[in-house]
Amino acid sequence: MSRQYIDCREFPSTMNCSVALSADTEGELLDAAVQHAVSVHGHADTPELRKQLATLFKTGTPPVQAPAQQKVPA
Ligand SMILES: [Zn+2]
C-alpha cells in the first residue's frame, strides 16, 4: 500500500493553513483529515465532508515546497 497525503496548502483558506497530513492507509488519513477539518477549520464531521476529503487524497508524500495555489496576495 502506498503512502497517501492531503495538503492544506493546496486549498486557499482564510487562515492560510500550511498543514499536510500523510498516512499509509486511506482510513488513517481520513480520520486525521476529518479531525483536522473539524478542529482547525470548523467543519462538521458529516458523511459528505468525509466523502469530499477522500477525493482530495494524493499518492506519495507532501512536497517540501508549498504547491501552487490560487492565494490572494496579502
Ligand atoms: Zn488545514
N, CA, C, O and the ligand as a Tripos MOL2 file, in Angstrom:
@<TRIPOS>MOLECULE
protein
  297   295    75     0     0
PROTEIN
NO_CHARGES

@<TRIPOS>ATOM
      1 N           0.8440   -1.1990    0.0000 N.3       1 MET1
      2 CA          0.0000    0.0000    0.0000 C.3       1 MET1
      3 C           0.8750    1.2420    0.0000 C.2       1 MET1
      4 O           1.7870    1.3690    0.8170 O.2       1 MET1
      5 N           0.5960    2.1480   -0.9100 N.am      2 SER2
      6 CA          1.4370    3.3360   -0.9970 C.3       2 SER2
      7 C           0.9330    4.4400   -0.0820 C.2       2 SER2
      8 O          -0.2480    4.5170    0.2570 O.2       2 SER2
      9 N           1.8540    5.2710    0.2940 N.am      3 ARG3
     10 CA          1.5500    6.3730    1.1930 C.3       3 ARG3
     11 C           0.6340    7.3780    0.5040 C.2       3 ARG3
     12 O           0.7450    7.6260   -0.6970 O.2       3 ARG3
     13 N          -0.2680    7.9460    1.2890 N.am      4 GLN4
     14 CA         -1.1760    8.9390    0.7350 C.3       4 GLN4
     15 C          -1.1420   10.1960    1.5970 C.2       4 GLN4
     16 O          -0.7980   10.1440    2.7780 O.2       4 GLN4
     17 N          -1.4990   11.3100    0.9980 N.am      5 TYR5
     18 CA         -1.4620   12.5510    1.7670 C.3       5 TYR5
     19 C          -2.5460   13.5180    1.3090 C.2       5 TYR5
     20 O          -3.1360   13.3820    0.2380 O.2       5 TYR5
     21 N          -2.7740   14.4830    2.1580 N.am      6 ILE6
     22 CA         -3.6270   15.6100    1.7980 C.3       6 ILE6
     23 C          -2.9120   16.8620    2.3020 C.2       6 ILE6
     24 O          -2.4160   16.8850    3.4280 O.2       6 ILE6
     25 N          -2.8610   17.8800    1.4850 N.am      7 ASP7
     26 CA         -2.0590   19.0620    1.7860 C.3       7 ASP7
     27 C          -2.9380   20.3020    1.7970 C.2       7 ASP7
     28 O          -3.4650   20.7180    0.7650 O.2       7 ASP7
     29 N          -3.0850   20.8830    2.9740 N.am      8 CYS8
     30 CA         -3.9500   22.0600    3.1230 C.3       8 CYS8
     31 C          -3.4310   23.2580    2.3230 C.2       8 CYS8
     32 O          -4.1990   24.1660    2.0030 O.2       8 CYS8
     33 N          -2.1540   23.2670    2.0030 N.am      9 ARG9
     34 CA         -1.6000   24.4120    1.2740 C.3       9 ARG9
     35 C          -2.1930   24.5230   -0.1170 C.2       9 ARG9
     36 O          -2.1480   25.5900   -0.7300 O.2       9 ARG9
     37 N          -2.7560   23.4160   -0.6280 N.am     10 GLU10
     38 CA         -3.3560   23.4570   -1.9570 C.3      10 GLU10
     39 C          -4.7040   24.1610   -1.9590 C.2      10 GLU10
     40 O          -5.2300   24.5250   -3.0110 O.2      10 GLU10
     41 N          -5.2530   24.3450   -0.7670 N.am     11 PHE11
     42 CA         -6.6000   24.8890   -0.6970 C.3      11 PHE11
     43 C          -6.5950   26.2330    0.0090 C.2      11 PHE11
     44 O          -6.3310   26.3170    1.2080 O.2      11 PHE11
     45 N          -6.8910   27.2840   -0.7450 N.am     12 PRO12
     46 CA         -6.9020   28.6160   -0.1340 C.3      12 PRO12
     47 C          -7.8870   28.6440    1.0310 C.2      12 PRO12
     48 O          -9.0290   28.2040    0.8990 O.2      12 PRO12
     49 N          -7.4400   29.1590    2.1600 N.am     13 SER13
     50 CA         -8.3390   29.3030    3.2930 C.3      13 SER13
     51 C          -8.0310   30.6240    3.9730 C.2      13 SER13
     52 O          -6.9630   31.2070    3.7890 O.2      13 SER13
     53 N          -8.9770   31.0740    4.7480 N.am     14 THR14
     54 CA         -8.8020   32.3660    5.3970 C.3      14 THR14
     55 C          -7.6070   32.3690    6.3390 C.2      14 THR14
     56 O          -7.0270   33.4220    6.6040 O.2      14 THR14
     57 N          -7.2320   31.1870    6.8520 N.am     15 MET15
     58 CA         -6.1510   31.1290    7.8250 C.3      15 MET15
     59 C          -4.8250   30.7290    7.1880 C.2      15 MET15
     60 O          -3.8280   30.5800    7.8950 O.2      15 MET15
     61 N          -4.7920   30.5510    5.8630 N.am     16 ASN16
     62 CA         -3.5690   30.1330    5.1930 C.3      16 ASN16
     63 C          -2.9470   28.9280    5.8820 C.2      16 ASN16
     64 O          -1.7590   28.9290    6.2050 O.2      16 ASN16
     65 N          -3.7410   27.9220    6.1000 N.am     17 CYS17
     66 CA         -3.2950   26.7180    6.7800 C.3      17 CYS17
     67 C          -2.1830   26.0410    5.9760 C.2      17 CYS17
     68 O          -2.3100   25.8800    4.7620 O.2      17 CYS17
     69 N          -1.0940   25.6410    6.6430 N.am     18 SER18
     70 CA          0.0310   25.0060    5.9510 C.3      18 SER18
     71 C           0.2130   23.5610    6.3800 C.2      18 SER18
     72 O           1.2730   22.9740    6.1620 O.2      18 SER18
     73 N          -0.7990   22.9920    6.9800 N.am     19 VAL19
     74 CA         -0.6940   21.6160    7.4700 C.3      19 VAL19
     75 C          -0.8100   20.6180    6.3230 C.2      19 VAL19
     76 O          -1.6500   20.7690    5.4360 O.2      19 VAL19
     77 N           0.0410   19.6000    6.3510 N.am     20 ALA20
     78 CA         -0.0960   18.4680    5.4400 C.3      20 ALA20
     79 C          -0.1400   17.1960    6.2850 C.2      20 ALA20
     80 O           0.6280   17.0390    7.2340 O.2      20 ALA20
     81 N          -1.0400   16.3020    5.9280 N.am     21 LEU21
     82 CA         -1.1840   15.0490    6.6640 C.3      21 LEU21
     83 C          -0.8720   13.8970    5.7310 C.2      21 LEU21
     84 O          -1.2160   13.9460    4.5500 O.2      21 LEU21
     85 N          -0.2130   12.8450    6.2530 N.am     22 SER22
     86 CA          0.0360   11.6820    5.4250 C.3      22 SER22
     87 C          -0.0950   10.4220    6.2700 C.2      22 SER22
     88 O           0.1150   10.4480    7.4820 O.2      22 SER22
     89 N          -0.4440    9.3220    5.6160 N.am     23 ALA23
     90 CA         -0.6220    8.0490    6.3040 C.3      23 ALA23
     91 C          -0.4730    6.9150    5.2980 C.2      23 ALA23
     92 O          -0.4790    7.1360    4.0870 O.2      23 ALA23
     93 N          -0.3380    5.6890    5.8210 N.am     24 ASP24
     94 CA         -0.1570    4.5400    4.9450 C.3      24 ASP24
     95 C          -1.4780    4.0010    4.4200 C.2      24 ASP24
     96 O          -1.5040    3.3030    3.4060 O.2      24 ASP24
     97 N          -2.5730    4.3170    5.0990 N.am     25 THR25
     98 CA         -3.8590    3.8280    4.6350 C.3      25 THR25
     99 C          -4.8460    4.9730    4.5230 C.2      25 THR25
    100 O          -4.7410    5.9850    5.2160 O.2      25 THR25
    101 N          -5.8130    4.7860    3.6270 N.am     26 GLU26
    102 CA         -6.8100    5.8120    3.4070 C.3      26 GLU26
    103 C          -7.6520    6.0380    4.6660 C.2      26 GLU26
    104 O          -8.0760    7.1600    4.9440 O.2      26 GLU26
    105 N          -7.8870    4.9670    5.4210 N.am     27 GLY27
    106 CA         -8.6860    5.0940    6.6330 C.3      27 GLY27
    107 C          -8.0190    5.9730    7.6740 C.2      27 GLY27
    108 O          -8.6630    6.8230    8.2900 O.2      27 GLY27
    109 N          -6.7250    5.7630    7.8670 N.am     28 GLU28
    110 CA         -5.9850    6.5820    8.8250 C.3      28 GLU28
    111 C          -5.9630    8.0340    8.3840 C.2      28 GLU28
    112 O          -6.1620    8.9480    9.1840 O.2      28 GLU28
    113 N          -5.7160    8.2280    7.0880 N.am     29 LEU29
    114 CA         -5.6230    9.5800    6.5700 C.3      29 LEU29
    115 C          -6.9690   10.2840    6.6920 C.2      29 LEU29
    116 O          -7.0360   11.4670    7.0260 O.2      29 LEU29
    117 N          -8.0320    9.5470    6.4180 N.am     30 LEU30
    118 CA         -9.3580   10.1500    6.5060 C.3      30 LEU30
    119 C          -9.6660   10.5680    7.9390 C.2      30 LEU30
    120 O         -10.1950   11.6550    8.1700 O.2      30 LEU30
    121 N          -9.3390    9.7100    8.8990 N.am     31 ASP31
    122 CA         -9.5810   10.0610   10.2990 C.3      31 ASP31
    123 C          -8.8100   11.3190   10.6900 C.2      31 ASP31
    124 O          -9.3500   12.2150   11.3370 O.2      31 ASP31
    125 N          -7.5460   11.3720   10.2910 N.am     32 ALA32
    126 CA         -6.7230   12.5260   10.6350 C.3      32 ALA32
    127 C          -7.2330   13.7790    9.9390 C.2      32 ALA32
    128 O          -7.2650   14.8580   10.5310 O.2      32 ALA32
    129 N          -7.6330   13.6320    8.6780 N.am     33 ALA33
    130 CA         -8.1080   14.7730    7.9120 C.3      33 ALA33
    131 C          -9.4200   15.3040    8.4790 C.2      33 ALA33
    132 O          -9.6370   16.5140    8.5380 O.2      33 ALA33
    133 N         -10.2910   14.3860    8.8960 N.am     34 VAL34
    134 CA        -11.5670   14.8160    9.4750 C.3      34 VAL34
    135 C         -11.3160   15.5550   10.7860 C.2      34 VAL34
    136 O         -11.9050   16.6080   11.0340 O.2      34 VAL34
    137 N         -10.4440   15.0040   11.6180 N.am     35 GLN35
    138 CA        -10.1300   15.6760   12.8880 C.3      35 GLN35
    139 C          -9.5730   17.0700   12.6390 C.2      35 GLN35
    140 O          -9.9280   18.0240   13.3320 O.2      35 GLN35
    141 N          -8.6990   17.1810   11.6470 N.am     36 HIS36
    142 CA         -8.1080   18.4740   11.3260 C.3      36 HIS36
    143 C          -9.1690   19.4360   10.7950 C.2      36 HIS36
    144 O          -9.2220   20.5960   11.2060 O.2      36 HIS36
    145 N         -10.0050   18.9560    9.8900 N.am     37 ALA37
    146 CA        -11.0290   19.8180    9.2980 C.3      37 ALA37
    147 C         -12.0030   20.3230   10.3620 C.2      37 ALA37
    148 O         -12.4640   21.4630   10.3070 O.2      37 ALA37
    149 N         -12.3070   19.4580   11.3280 N.am     38 VAL38
    150 CA        -13.2590   19.8310   12.3780 C.3      38 VAL38
    151 C         -12.6170   20.7930   13.3730 C.2      38 VAL38
    152 O         -13.1860   21.8360   13.6920 O.2      38 VAL38
    153 N         -11.4170   20.4320   13.8660 N.am     39 SER39
    154 CA        -10.8270   21.2130   14.9560 C.3      39 SER39
    155 C         -10.2080   22.5130   14.4690 C.2      39 SER39
    156 O         -10.2500   23.5180   15.1790 O.2      39 SER39
    157 N          -9.6340   22.5100   13.2740 N.am     40 VAL40
    158 CA         -8.9440   23.7060   12.7920 C.3      40 VAL40
    159 C          -9.8340   24.5490   11.8870 C.2      40 VAL40
    160 O          -9.8580   25.7750   11.9960 O.2      40 VAL40
    161 N         -10.5670   23.8850   10.9930 N.am     41 HIS41
    162 CA        -11.3330   24.6410   10.0090 C.3      41 HIS41
    163 C         -12.8110   24.7680   10.3560 C.2      41 HIS41
    164 O         -13.5720   25.3990    9.6220 O.2      41 HIS41
    165 N         -13.2160   24.1750   11.4660 N.am     42 GLY42
    166 CA        -14.5770   24.3620   11.9270 C.3      42 GLY42
    167 C         -15.6370   23.6410   11.1250 C.2      42 GLY42
    168 O         -16.8120   24.0010   11.1860 O.2      42 GLY42
    169 N         -15.2340   22.6110   10.3610 N.am     43 HIS43
    170 CA        -16.2220   21.8520    9.6000 C.3      43 HIS43
    171 C         -16.9740   20.8980   10.5210 C.2      43 HIS43
    172 O         -16.4980   20.5640   11.6060 O.2      43 HIS43
    173 N         -18.1420   20.4670   10.0840 N.am     44 ALA44
    174 CA        -18.8900   19.4520   10.8130 C.3      44 ALA44
    175 C         -18.4970   18.0780   10.2720 C.2      44 ALA44
    176 O         -18.3200   17.8980    9.0680 O.2      44 ALA44
    177 N         -18.3650   17.1110   11.1880 N.am     45 ASP45
    178 CA        -17.9980   15.7480   10.7880 C.3      45 ASP45
    179 C         -19.2240   15.0580   10.1940 C.2      45 ASP45
    180 O         -20.0170   14.4560   10.9180 O.2      45 ASP45
    181 N         -19.3710   15.1470    8.8950 N.am     46 THR46
    182 CA        -20.5140   14.5490    8.2070 C.3      46 THR46
    183 C         -20.0310   13.5700    7.1440 C.2      46 THR46
    184 O         -18.8720   13.6250    6.7320 O.2      46 THR46
    185 N         -20.9050   12.6790    6.6980 N.am     47 PRO47
    186 CA        -20.5310   11.7660    5.5990 C.3      47 PRO47
    187 C         -20.1290   12.5400    4.3510 C.2      47 PRO47
    188 O         -19.2660   12.1000    3.5920 O.2      47 PRO47
    189 N         -20.7540   13.6870    4.1430 N.am     48 GLU48
    190 CA        -20.4090   14.4990    2.9790 C.3      48 GLU48
    191 C         -18.9840   15.0270    3.0810 C.2      48 GLU48
    192 O         -18.2350   15.0060    2.1050 O.2      48 GLU48
    193 N         -18.6100   15.5050    4.2810 N.am     49 LEU49
    194 CA        -17.2490   16.0050    4.4790 C.3      49 LEU49
    195 C         -16.2420   14.8870    4.2270 C.2      49 LEU49
    196 O         -15.2370   15.0960    3.5470 O.2      49 LEU49
    197 N         -16.5070   13.7030    4.7730 N.am     50 ARG50
    198 CA        -15.5890   12.5790    4.6010 C.3      50 ARG50
    199 C         -15.4460   12.1940    3.1280 C.2      50 ARG50
    200 O         -14.3570   11.8760    2.6510 O.2      50 ARG50
    201 N         -16.5750   12.2340    2.4270 N.am     51 LYS51
    202 CA        -16.5460   11.8930    1.0050 C.3      51 LYS51
    203 C         -15.7180   12.9140    0.2370 C.2      51 LYS51
    204 O         -14.9300   12.5670   -0.6430 O.2      51 LYS51
    205 N         -15.9160   14.1920    0.5940 N.am     52 GLN52
    206 CA        -15.2010   15.2590   -0.0960 C.3      52 GLN52
    207 C         -13.6980   15.1810    0.1870 C.2      52 GLN52
    208 O         -12.8810   15.3170   -0.7240 O.2      52 GLN52
    209 N         -13.3430   14.9630    1.4470 N.am     53 LEU53
    210 CA        -11.9250   14.8680    1.8110 C.3      53 LEU53
    211 C         -11.2560   13.7060    1.0790 C.2      53 LEU53
    212 O         -10.1220   13.8300    0.6170 O.2      53 LEU53
    213 N         -11.9550   12.5870    0.9770 N.am     54 ALA54
    214 CA        -11.3720   11.3980    0.3510 C.3      54 ALA54
    215 C         -11.0350   11.6480   -1.1100 C.2      54 ALA54
    216 O         -10.1210   11.0200   -1.6450 O.2      54 ALA54
    217 N         -11.7570   12.5560   -1.7690 N.am     55 THR55
    218 CA        -11.4700   12.8420   -3.1700 C.3      55 THR55
    219 C         -10.2200   13.7050   -3.3190 C.2      55 THR55
    220 O          -9.6910   13.8480   -4.4210 O.2      55 THR55
    221 N          -9.7450   14.2810   -2.2110 N.am     56 LEU56
    222 CA         -8.6000   15.1920   -2.2740 C.3      56 LEU56
    223 C          -7.2890   14.4970   -1.9570 C.2      56 LEU56
    224 O          -6.2240   15.1090   -2.0380 O.2      56 LEU56
    225 N          -7.3590   13.2140   -1.5940 N.am     57 PHE57
    226 CA         -6.1440   12.4840   -1.2470 C.3      57 PHE57
    227 C          -5.2690   12.2860   -2.4800 C.2      57 PHE57
    228 O          -5.7640   12.1130   -3.5940 O.2      57 PHE57
    229 N          -3.9490   12.3170   -2.2530 N.am     58 LYS58
    230 CA         -2.9970   12.0760   -3.3290 C.3      58 LYS58
    231 C          -2.0240   11.0070   -2.8960 C.2      58 LYS58
    232 O          -1.8020   10.7940   -1.7040 O.2      58 LYS58
    233 N          -1.4480   10.3400   -3.8720 N.am     59 THR59
    234 CA         -0.4790    9.2910   -3.5820 C.3      59 THR59
    235 C           0.9060    9.8930   -3.4240 C.2      59 THR59
    236 O           1.2930   10.7870   -4.1770 O.2      59 THR59
    237 N           1.6520    9.3990   -2.4380 N.am     60 GLY60
    238 CA          3.0040    9.8770   -2.2150 C.3      60 GLY60
    239 C           3.1210   10.5610   -0.8710 C.2      60 GLY60
    240 O           2.4120   10.2190    0.0760 O.2      60 GLY60
    241 N           4.0200   11.5330   -0.7900 N.am     61 THR61
    242 CA          4.2080   12.2990    0.4390 C.3      61 THR61
    243 C           4.1020   13.7830    0.1200 C.2      61 THR61
    244 O           4.3260   14.1870   -1.0210 O.2      61 THR61
    245 N           3.7670   14.5920    1.1030 N.am     62 PRO62
    246 CA          3.6250   16.0280    0.8530 C.3      62 PRO62
    247 C           4.9400   16.6400    0.3860 C.2      62 PRO62
    248 O           5.9910   16.3210    0.9420 O.2      62 PRO62
    249 N           4.9090   17.5120   -0.6220 N.am     63 PRO63
    250 CA          6.1340   18.1650   -1.0880 C.3      63 PRO63
    251 C           6.6670   19.1390   -0.0440 C.2      63 PRO63
    252 O           5.9110   19.6790    0.7620 O.2      63 PRO63
    253 N           7.9710   19.3530   -0.0700 N.am     64 VAL64
    254 CA          8.5850   20.2910    0.8700 C.3      64 VAL64
    255 C           8.1350   21.7090    0.5390 C.2      64 VAL64
    256 O           7.7670   22.4870    1.4200 O.2      64 VAL64
    257 N           8.1740   22.0220   -0.7450 N.am     65 GLN65
    258 CA          7.7520   23.3490   -1.1740 C.3      65 GLN65
    259 C           6.2330   23.4110   -1.2310 C.2      65 GLN65
    260 O           5.5720   22.4260   -1.5580 O.2      65 GLN65
    261 N           5.6960   24.5610   -0.9150 N.am     66 ALA66
    262 CA          4.2500   24.7160   -0.9980 C.3      66 ALA66
    263 C           3.8040   24.5590   -2.4350 C.2      66 ALA66
    264 O           4.3860   25.1620   -3.3370 O.2      66 ALA66
    265 N           2.7680   23.7490   -2.6620 N.am     67 PRO67
    266 CA          2.2570   23.5750   -4.0240 C.3      67 PRO67
    267 C           1.5620   24.8340   -4.5170 C.2      67 PRO67
    268 O           1.2180   25.7230   -3.7390 O.2      67 PRO67
    269 N           1.3650   24.8860   -5.8150 N.am     68 ALA68
    270 CA          0.7060   26.0550   -6.3900 C.3      68 ALA68
    271 C          -0.7240   26.1570   -5.8810 C.2      68 ALA68
    272 O          -1.4280   25.1580   -5.7370 O.2      68 ALA68
    273 N          -1.1160   27.3460   -5.6240 N.am     69 GLN69
    274 CA         -2.5000   27.5750   -5.1990 C.3      69 GLN69
    275 C          -2.9220   28.9580   -5.6320 C.2      69 GLN69
    276 O          -2.0960   29.8110   -5.9560 O.2      69 GLN69
    277 N          -4.2180   29.1620   -5.6330 N.am     70 GLN70
    278 CA         -4.7270   30.4770   -6.0090 C.3      70 GLN70
    279 C          -4.8520   31.3180   -4.7540 C.2      70 GLN70
    280 O          -5.9570   31.5950   -4.2880 O.2      70 GLN70
    281 N          -3.7080   31.7250   -4.2070 N.am     71 LYS71
    282 CA         -3.7470   32.5080   -2.9690 C.3      71 LYS71
    283 C          -3.8220   34.0010   -3.2950 C.2      71 LYS71
    284 O          -3.1070   34.4980   -4.1650 O.2      71 LYS71
    285 N          -4.6670   34.6730   -2.6080 N.am     72 VAL72
    286 CA         -4.7800   36.1140   -2.7980 C.3      72 VAL72
    287 C          -3.5920   36.7800   -2.1260 C.2      72 VAL72
    288 O          -3.3340   36.5410   -0.9470 O.2      72 VAL72
    289 N          -2.8600   37.6210   -2.8690 N.am     73 PRO73
    290 CA         -1.7040   38.3040   -2.2740 C.3      73 PRO73
    291 C          -2.1090   39.1040   -1.0390 C.2      73 PRO73
    292 O          -3.1540   39.7540   -1.0170 O.2      73 PRO73
    293 N          -1.2780   39.0440   -0.0340 N.am     74 ALA74
    294 CA         -1.6040   39.7580    1.2130 C.3      74 ALA74
    295 C          -1.4780   41.2610    1.0260 C.2      74 ALA74
    296 O          -1.7120   42.0220    1.9640 O.2      74 ALA74
    297 ZN         -5.8410   22.9100    7.3470 Zn       75 ZN75
@<TRIPOS>BOND
     1     1     2 1
     2     2     3 1
     3     3     4 2
     4     3     5 am
     5     5     6 1
     6     6     7 1
     7     7     8 2
     8     7     9 am
     9     9    10 1
    10    10    11 1
    11    11    12 2
    12    11    13 am
    13    13    14 1
    14    14    15 1
    15    15    16 2
    16    15    17 am
    17    17    18 1
    18    18    19 1
    19    19    20 2
    20    19    21 am
    21    21    22 1
    22    22    23 1
    23    23    24 2
    24    23    25 am
    25    25    26 1
    26    26    27 1
    27    27    28 2
    28    27    29 am
    29    29    30 1
    30    30    31 1
    31    31    32 2
    32    31    33 am
    33    33    34 1
    34    34    35 1
    35    35    36 2
    36    35    37 am
    37    37    38 1
    38    38    39 1
    39    39    40 2
    40    39    41 am
    41    41    42 1
    42    42    43 1
    43    43    44 2
    44    43    45 am
    45    45    46 1
    46    46    47 1
    47    47    48 2
    48    47    49 am
    49    49    50 1
    50    50    51 1
    51    51    52 2
    52    51    53 am
    53    53    54 1
    54    54    55 1
    55    55    56 2
    56    55    57 am
    57    57    58 1
    58    58    59 1
    59    59    60 2
    60    59    61 am
    61    61    62 1
    62    62    63 1
    63    63    64 2
    64    63    65 am
    65    65    66 1
    66    66    67 1
    67    67    68 2
    68    67    69 am
    69    69    70 1
    70    70    71 1
    71    71    72 2
    72    71    73 am
    73    73    74 1
    74    74    75 1
    75    75    76 2
    76    75    77 am
    77    77    78 1
    78    78    79 1
    79    79    80 2
    80    79    81 am
    81    81    82 1
    82    82    83 1
    83    83    84 2
    84    83    85 am
    85    85    86 1
    86    86    87 1
    87    87    88 2
    88    87    89 am
    89    89    90 1
    90    90    91 1
    91    91    92 2
    92    91    93 am
    93    93    94 1
    94    94    95 1
    95    95    96 2
    96    95    97 am
    97    97    98 1
    98    98    99 1
    99    99   100 2
   100    99   101 am
   101   101   102 1
   102   102   103 1
   103   103   104 2
   104   103   105 am
   105   105   106 1
   106   106   107 1
   107   107   108 2
   108   107   109 am
   109   109   110 1
   110   110   111 1
   111   111   112 2
   112   111   113 am
   113   113   114 1
   114   114   115 1
   115   115   116 2
   116   115   117 am
   117   117   118 1
   118   118   119 1
   119   119   120 2
   120   119   121 am
   121   121   122 1
   122   122   123 1
   123   123   124 2
   124   123   125 am
   125   125   126 1
   126   126   127 1
   127   127   128 2
   128   127   129 am
   129   129   130 1
   130   130   131 1
   131   131   132 2
   132   131   133 am
   133   133   134 1
   134   134   135 1
   135   135   136 2
   136   135   137 am
   137   137   138 1
   138   138   139 1
   139   139   140 2
   140   139   141 am
   141   141   142 1
   142   142   143 1
   143   143   144 2
   144   143   145 am
   145   145   146 1
   146   146   147 1
   147   147   148 2
   148   147   149 am
   149   149   150 1
   150   150   151 1
   151   151   152 2
   152   151   153 am
   153   153   154 1
   154   154   155 1
   155   155   156 2
   156   155   157 am
   157   157   158 1
   158   158   159 1
   159   159   160 2
   160   159   161 am
   161   161   162 1
   162   162   163 1
   163   163   164 2
   164   163   165 am
   165   165   166 1
   166   166   167 1
   167   167   168 2
   168   167   169 am
   169   169   170 1
   170   170   171 1
   171   171   172 2
   172   171   173 am
   173   173   174 1
   174   174   175 1
   175   175   176 2
   176   175   177 am
   177   177   178 1
   178   178   179 1
   179   179   180 2
   180   179   181 am
   181   181   182 1
   182   182   183 1
   183   183   184 2
   184   183   185 am
   185   185   186 1
   186   186   187 1
   187   187   188 2
   188   187   189 am
   189   189   190 1
   190   190   191 1
   191   191   192 2
   192   191   193 am
   193   193   194 1
   194   194   195 1
   195   195   196 2
   196   195   197 am
   197   197   198 1
   198   198   199 1
   199   199   200 2
   200   199   201 am
   201   201   202 1
   202   202   203 1
   203   203   204 2
   204   203   205 am
   205   205   206 1
   206   206   207 1
   207   207   208 2
   208   207   209 am
   209   209   210 1
   210   210   211 1
   211   211   212 2
   212   211   213 am
   213   213   214 1
   214   214   215 1
   215   215   216 2
   216   215   217 am
   217   217   218 1
   218   218   219 1
   219   219   220 2
   220   219   221 am
   221   221   222 1
   222   222   223 1
   223   223   224 2
   224   223   225 am
   225   225   226 1
   226   226   227 1
   227   227   228 2
   228   227   229 am
   229   229   230 1
   230   230   231 1
   231   231   232 2
   232   231   233 am
   233   233   234 1
   234   234   235 1
   235   235   236 2
   236   235   237 am
   237   237   238 1
   238   238   239 1
   239   239   240 2
   240   239   241 am
   241   241   242 1
   242   242   243 1
   243   243   244 2
   244   243   245 am
   245   245   246 1
   246   246   247 1
   247   247   248 2
   248   247   249 am
   249   249   250 1
   250   250   251 1
   251   251   252 2
   252   251   253 am
   253   253   254 1
   254   254   255 1
   255   255   256 2
   256   255   257 am
   257   257   258 1
   258   258   259 1
   259   259   260 2
   260   259   261 am
   261   261   262 1
   262   262   263 1
   263   263   264 2
   264   263   265 am
   265   265   266 1
   266   266   267 1
   267   267   268 2
   268   267   269 am
   269   269   270 1
   270   270   271 1
   271   271   272 2
   272   271   273 am
   273   273   274 1
   274   274   275 1
   275   275   276 2
   276   275   277 am
   277   277   278 1
   278   278   279 1
   279   279   280 2
   280   279   281 am
   281   281   282 1
   282   282   283 1
   283   283   284 2
   284   283   285 am
   285   285   286 1
   286   286   287 1
   287   287   288 2
   288   287   289 am
   289   289   290 1
   290   290   291 1
   291   291   292 2
   292   291   293 am
   293   293   294 1
   294   294   295 1
   295   295   296 2
@<TRIPOS>SUBSTRUCTURE
     1 MET1         2 RESIDUE 1 A MET
     2 SER2         6 RESIDUE 1 A SER
     3 ARG3        10 RESIDUE 1 A ARG
     4 GLN4        14 RESIDUE 1 A GLN
     5 TYR5        18 RESIDUE 1 A TYR
     6 ILE6        22 RESIDUE 1 A ILE
     7 ASP7        26 RESIDUE 1 A ASP
     8 CYS8        30 RESIDUE 1 A CYS
     9 ARG9        34 RESIDUE 1 A ARG
    10 GLU10       38 RESIDUE 1 A GLU
    11 PHE11       42 RESIDUE 1 A PHE
    12 PRO12       46 RESIDUE 1 A PRO
    13 SER13       50 RESIDUE 1 A SER
    14 THR14       54 RESIDUE 1 A THR
    15 MET15       58 RESIDUE 1 A MET
    16 ASN16       62 RESIDUE 1 A ASN
    17 CYS17       66 RESIDUE 1 A CYS
    18 SER18       70 RESIDUE 1 A SER
    19 VAL19       74 RESIDUE 1 A VAL
    20 ALA20       78 RESIDUE 1 A ALA
    21 LEU21       82 RESIDUE 1 A LEU
    22 SER22       86 RESIDUE 1 A SER
    23 ALA23       90 RESIDUE 1 A ALA
    24 ASP24       94 RESIDUE 1 A ASP
    25 THR25       98 RESIDUE 1 A THR
    26 GLU26      102 RESIDUE 1 A GLU
    27 GLY27      106 RESIDUE 1 A GLY
    28 GLU28      110 RESIDUE 1 A GLU
    29 LEU29      114 RESIDUE 1 A LEU
    30 LEU30      118 RESIDUE 1 A LEU
    31 ASP31      122 RESIDUE 1 A ASP
    32 ALA32      126 RESIDUE 1 A ALA
    33 ALA33      130 RESIDUE 1 A ALA
    34 VAL34      134 RESIDUE 1 A VAL
    35 GLN35      138 RESIDUE 1 A GLN
    36 HIS36      142 RESIDUE 1 A HIS
    37 ALA37      146 RESIDUE 1 A ALA
    38 VAL38      150 RESIDUE 1 A VAL
    39 SER39      154 RESIDUE 1 A SER
    40 VAL40      158 RESIDUE 1 A VAL
    41 HIS41      162 RESIDUE 1 A HIS
    42 GLY42      166 RESIDUE 1 A GLY
    43 HIS43      170 RESIDUE 1 A HIS
    44 ALA44      174 RESIDUE 1 A ALA
    45 ASP45      178 RESIDUE 1 A ASP
    46 THR46      182 RESIDUE 1 A THR
    47 PRO47      186 RESIDUE 1 A PRO
    48 GLU48      190 RESIDUE 1 A GLU
    49 LEU49      194 RESIDUE 1 A LEU
    50 ARG50      198 RESIDUE 1 A ARG
    51 LYS51      202 RESIDUE 1 A LYS
    52 GLN52      206 RESIDUE 1 A GLN
    53 LEU53      210 RESIDUE 1 A LEU
    54 ALA54      214 RESIDUE 1 A ALA
    55 THR55      218 RESIDUE 1 A THR
    56 LEU56      222 RESIDUE 1 A LEU
    57 PHE57      226 RESIDUE 1 A PHE
    58 LYS58      230 RESIDUE 1 A LYS
    59 THR59      234 RESIDUE 1 A THR
    60 GLY60      238 RESIDUE 1 A GLY
    61 THR61      242 RESIDUE 1 A THR
    62 PRO62      246 RESIDUE 1 A PRO
    63 PRO63      250 RESIDUE 1 A PRO
    64 VAL64      254 RESIDUE 1 A VAL
    65 GLN65      258 RESIDUE 1 A GLN
    66 ALA66      262 RESIDUE 1 A ALA
    67 PRO67      266 RESIDUE 1 A PRO
    68 ALA68      270 RESIDUE 1 A ALA
    69 GLN69      274 RESIDUE 1 A GLN
    70 GLN70      278 RESIDUE 1 A GLN
    71 LYS71      282 RESIDUE 1 A LYS
    72 VAL72      286 RESIDUE 1 A VAL
    73 PRO73      290 RESIDUE 1 A PRO
    74 ALA74      294 RESIDUE 1 A ALA
    75 ZN75       297 GROUP 0 **** ****
